[in-house]
């Protein structure tokens, strides 16, 4: 049985606008490239993990499309956190000796398809959703759900719009160093692709009060893949392995008297940190799902980087920049705000965290040894899933 599991291959498709390609094609390109990055072949893959948008059959079709013969298959679909769940499940399968090489893939073309992810109606799940009859009639959009959390956080803790804007400013500081992120902003029609100030963010149009345009993730096309392997395989791969040290999974939903500012990270984070034997103070890089700035703020608190309600003060002064001391570097690829967000971004958190551990990031933290990747899936103010993964450059 394996003693550990490591990320040994990664790939992020550089195109954020691919009108002539299908999601499956983009995903296949990413999968093949991630295997090459690891120095492995498709025939080496015995575990397949996929959350491709669409029905169950489309997710299972990846095996046929790529010509794989996996003996472990997982199509867990919990939105943007799916891929952190996949890492946890793949690691368990590897440690149990059920597979040795696990391929995790994702691809989507939501920008080319003009999908209104944030401003359209949230998906309806009919009678199976216990909150449907209380929520659907009122017409709240997805972004309105997140704006509700931001408004509550401001009311409860005195958080200011300028503090939320600091998250966007830090993320753009990293995006301008990433050629793929700059190209993405240009391809998607951003009017300005240089650094931002807090005033720039606050001057952008309100989309759902208090969240402004520059606090909302882009909608792009995109694809990526991650390869996990047992320690036996990892010893012979092309790049230094990046070890999975801990993981945690949780869900959150509204309850009478519940706190909508507290996310699933409050439960998944402590599990992952305890398993890894590290604390938030040890973390060099924080790859946190940035669907909106308020997502990052609340998750930073719930992962334990600061106390609940202190996130606003915590992020001030450029603390989250890769070239500033005092806090973990946030979303060093440019994040979902300014690099890519094809609909579910959790896989790209893992890819950039791995780059940081390898020393390959365009906003590299000197001597980075530990990273946390936290995915959020669903809607922050109602029901969502949270997956936390701790990655390290050293074998556990």
Buried (B, 14 or more C-beta within 10 A) or exposed (E): EBEBBBBBBBBBBEBBBBEEBEBBBBBBBBBBBBBBBBBBEBEBBBBBBBBBBEEEEBBBBBBEBBEBEBEBBBBBBBBBBBBBBBBBBBBBBBBEEBBBBBBBBBBBBBBBEEBEBBEEEBEEEEEEBEEEEEBBEEEBBBBBBBBBBBBBBBEEBEBBBBBBBBBBBBBBBBBBBBEBBBBBBEBBEBEEBEEBEBEBBBEBEEBBEBBBEBBBBBBBBBBBBBBBBBBEBBEEBEBBBBBBBBBBBBBBEBEEEEBBBBBBBBBBBBBBBEBBEBEBEBBBBBBBBBBBBBBBBBBBBBBBBBEBBBBBBBBBEBBBBBEEEEBBBBBBBBBBBBBBBBBBBBBBBBBBBBBBBBEEBBBBBEEBBBBBBBBBBBBBBBBBBBBBBBBBBEEB
